[in-house]
Amino acid sequence: MEVEVDLRPGLPGFSVVGLPDAAVQEARERVRSGVINQAFDLPPVRIVANLAPADLRKAGPQYDLPIALALLSGSGQMRPGAIAGTGAVGELALDGALRPVPGALVMAEHAARRGWRRLVVPEGNAAEASLVPGIHVVGARTLRHAIDILEDRAEPVAVDGTADDLLGHADVATLGDLSEVHGQADARRALEIAAAGMHSILMIGPPGGGKTMLARRLPGILPRLSVDEAIAITRVHSVAGLLPPGRPLVTTRPFRAPHHTISAPGLVGGGRVPRPGEVSLAHLGVLFLDEVCAFPPAALDALRQPLEEGCIDIARSLGSARFPAEPLLVCAGNPCPCGHAGDRVRACTCAPGQAEAYRSRISGPIADRIDLRVDMPRLDRDEMLAERGTGETSTAVRRRVEGARLRRITRGQAVPNARLGAAEARDVAALDPEGRRLLGTAIDRLGLTARGCDRVIRVARTIADLDGSDAVGAGHLAEAIRYRSAGGVG
């Protein structure tokens, strides 16, 4: 994206062309006031600002600063050549102060790819943009400060800490400890497998069995973020404008839990100008769908592409975008509308066929893409009366999960097991004759699809990694098959 400003004799005026939206059109007033209030002159000529390429729609206030710099350079109020090889983004306040804008990290990456020497950004974006190597980021407080820096009369805002430093001081995000969970040993084991291989999981059971409690403790057992993962997550949150002030880098895996009334665009992304949805905001973290059977079927079906491909393509009238979408999907739900189908204590009060209709809101194609399914029965009396949970701590489980990831990396595998292609999964699993016979029996009895068969193999590979085994044995495969046959859906 380039900003050009032309000044020519004629009736004084200020126009912005290049398919600008309302926010970009309003840049004329912000630039006019900012320039004057920073003690610069607004030339009494016809001013035309062109945003190139002209066939791409422009949105947002990030063009204020480059328009102002080009205007001042073109009118001779800056030293010739001061902005050569320089990019700029930022919103101008009416007094000329610079306000941060969303997406500074992505803009800095674009500037680095274009080979620009430096990028001028508002002070609030300096630390975020400085995460990108290969370009000198200049943080400025005001328009006057930015020009003084470009003309070597002032120093830019200091930025402390690199991405490694920020990650090194990060605490693992936990919303409680796994040891607080009472009972549900099978579900805790499934959660550990899901964390080790980034496998999607569905938990079905009556109300009050601990489904939500378990899901909210999942971030505490996920592997710590690498620098590349942290920057990938920060990139999405930066574009969405969700980075908290003073936190230029997302240092813990995101946990997103949208309400079940969310629309399909809210879940996967959309809008006139495409914006990331919850599935992208949970990239490399956890997307928790509580009461999953209450979600609109259209919204759940929209998850097919991201669950399979790890990205989502959004096309709208004002543009198109591709957002990353590789969350660990965690679904929790009741077996029927009243919640007590199959409960050994309370009888189900639903009408005949109502439970099946309720569970069918999770379509077959979506259910086929869920790797682990867990039945979570009602806790018994002793489990509920226990003073504390009987399971391991999150720290102990996370050590095994990180060990499994290390074994995966050691064998040269760059992606989690859940993201392996079909051929890659079979290569790293390398089933022996006994395992192949067991898998064949499961295909016949459970009616596994080709996708379901591949997902069983991936889960078995993760279980073997947790056990520290190079080979996938029949026991690992049997456990993976057991988690495929539970849940009562699909």
GICOR-V852384 format. One record per residue. PHI is phi as a letter, one per 30 degrees, with the letter a starting at -180 (NA if undefined). OMEGA is omega in whole degrees, 0 to 359 (* if undefined). Layout:
[[PHI;OMEGA] [PHI;OMEGA]]
//
This chain:
[[NA;180] [b;177] [c;177] [c;178] [b;179] [c;178] [c;182] [b;179] [d;179] [k;179] [d;182] [e;180] [a;183] [b;181] [b;174] [b;181] [b;181] [j;181] [h;178] [d;172] [d;185] [d;181] [d;179] [d;177] [e;180] [d;177] [e;179] [e;182] [d;180] [d;180] [d;180] [e;181] [d;181] [d;180] [d;182] [d;183] [d;173] [c;175] [i;170] [c;180] [c;172] [c;185] [d;179] [d;182] [b;175] [d;183] [c;176] [b;175] [c;180] [c;178] [c;185] [c;2] [d;189] [d;183] [c;179] [c;182] [d;182] [c;181] [b;174] [j;184] [c;186] [d;181] [d;184] [e;185] [d;179] [d;177] [d;181] [d;180] [d;179] [d;179] [d;181] [d;177] [d;181] [d;181] [c;176] [i;180] [c;174] [b;179] [d;179] [e;178] [i;183] [d;182] [c;179] [d;179] [i;185] [c;172] [c;180] [a;173] [b;177] [l;177] [c;179] [c;168] [d;182] [d;178] [c;178] [j;176] [d;181] [c;179] [c;181] [d;180] [b;176] [d;172] [i;182] [d;180] [d;179] [d;179] [d;177] [d;177] [d;177] [d;179] [d;179] [d;178] [d;180] [d;179] [i;179] [d;182] [d;185] [a;181] [b;178] [c;181] [b;173] [d;181] [e;182] [d;178] [c;189] [d;182] [d;179] [d;182] [d;181] [d;177] [d;183] [d;177] [d;173] [j;178] [b;179] [d;182] [c;182] [c;178] [c;183] [b;181] [c;183] [b;176] [d;178] [d;179] [d;179] [d;181] [d;177] [d;178] [d;182] [d;180] [c;173] [i;176] [c;182] [a;179] [c;177] [d;177] [d;180] [d;178] [c;182] [c;172] [i;174] [c;177] [e;178] [d;179] [d;182] [d;178] [d;181] [d;181] [c;183] [d;172] [c;176] [d;183] [d;176] [b;175] [c;186] [j;183] [c;181] [d;180] [d;179] [d;183] [d;179] [c;176] [i;176] [h;180] [d;179] [d;181] [d;178] [d;177] [d;179] [d;179] [d;177] [d;178] [d;179] [d;181] [d;183] [d;183] [c;184] [h;180] [d;175] [d;186] [b;177] [b;177] [c;181] [b;178] [a;181] [d;180] [e;175] [i;181] [d;177] [j;183] [d;180] [d;180] [d;178] [d;183] [d;183] [d;176] [c;180] [d;180] [e;182] [d;179] [c;177] [d;178] [d;176] [d;181] [d;166] [d;180] [d;181] [d;179] [d;180] [d;180] [d;178] [d;178] [d;180] [d;180] [e;181] [d;182] [d;177] [d;179] [d;181] [d;180] [i;185] [c;177] [d;179] [d;177] [e;179] [i;178] [b;185] [d;184] [b;173] [d;188] [c;176] [b;182] [d;182] [d;174] [b;182] [c;182] [b;181] [d;178] [d;185] [d;176] [d;183] [d;178] [d;178] [d;176] [d;178] [d;182] [d;185] [c;180] [j;179] [l;184] [j;179] [e;169] [c;188] [e;177] [b;180] [d;176] [c;184] [d;182] [d;177] [d;178] [d;177] [c;182] [e;181] [i;176] [b;185] [b;171] [c;185] [c;177] [c;178] [d;186] [h;189] [d;181] [d;177] [c;178] [d;176] [e;180] [e;180] [d;179] [d;179] [d;180] [d;178] [d;179] [d;185] [e;183] [d;181] [d;179] [d;183] [d;190] [c;179] [i;177] [a;179] [b;179] [c;180] [c;178] [b;180] [b;184] [d;183] [c;177] [k;178] [b;182] [a;172] [c;180] [c;175] [d;181] [a;178] [b;178] [d;167] [d;184] [d;177] [b;179] [c;177] [b;181] [a;176] [c;182] [d;181] [a;181] [e;179] [d;175] [j;189] [b;175] [d;181] [i;180] [d;182] [d;182] [c;184] [c;182] [d;177] [d;181] [c;182] [d;177] [d;179] [e;179] [i;183] [d;179] [d;180] [d;179] [d;180] [d;181] [d;181] [d;175] [d;169] [d;187] [d;179] [e;179] [d;178] [d;179] [e;180] [d;181] [c;178] [c;189] [d;187] [b;178] [b;187] [b;170] [d;181] [c;182] [d;176] [d;175] [d;178] [d;186] [d;183] [d;180] [d;181] [d;182] [d;180] [d;182] [d;180] [b;178] [d;183] [c;184] [d;179] [d;177] [d;177] [d;181] [d;180] [d;180] [d;181] [d;178] [d;178] [d;179] [d;179] [d;175] [d;177] [d;178] [d;179] [d;178] [d;178] [d;180] [d;182] [d;179] [d;174] [i;182] [c;187] [d;185] [c;176] [e;183] [e;181] [d;182] [c;179] [d;171] [d;183] [e;181] [d;179] [d;180] [d;180] [d;178] [d;184] [d;178] [d;176] [h;183] [d;175] [d;182] [e;179] [d;178] [d;179] [d;177] [d;179] [d;179] [d;178] [d;177] [d;179] [d;179] [d;182] [d;187] [d;183] [c;182] [i;182] [d;171] [d;176] [d;178] [d;179] [d;178] [d;179] [d;181] [d;174] [d;180] [d;180] [d;179] [d;178] [d;178] [d;178] [d;179] [d;177] [d;177] [d;178] [d;178] [d;181] [i;184] [c;175] [d;182] [c;175] [c;181] [c;180] [d;179] [d;177] [d;181] [d;180] [d;179] [d;178] [d;179] [d;180] [d;179] [d;178] [d;188] [c;182] [c;172] [j;175] [i;176] [b;174] [i;*]]
//
